């Protein structure tokens, strides 16, 4: 998942809880001026952001990239729409799935890969309330199991 030259800027932590991830895809991100320096400083988050196809091009909406203080005149809107770089076939395939099958495109991670800003997009379907409860139950059972194994390894023994 994590490559050696991949520097993660931010992750959308709620995405895996709120959505069932079917497929992930990497897309380039078109940035302007001081946005790159702001990203390098880690001033970004992906909460409530999503991607959508418009006029045959893919855009990222509501992704926050904070202003860079040293470039006060050149700062743009923090949540402006940003173009994503994908091949035409990928855009057509993803837009078809979103249109027909009720999927949505959400960003999972924002990172630098070899000096270029990238977004990991997920083709996802929203979870229902009972799916979320199942996710919570699975997570809690894993924690409980890990604690029991840890106690046994220490020799205190839990029966």
Protein Blocks (a to p, Z undefined) as FASTA:
>chain_A
ZZfklccfbdcfklmmmpccfbdcddddddehjlmmmmmnopacfehiacddeehiacde
hiacdddfklmmlpccfkbccdddddfklmmmmmmmmmmnopacddfbdcdeehiacddd
dddddddfklmmmmmmmmmmmmmmmmmmmmmmnonopZZ
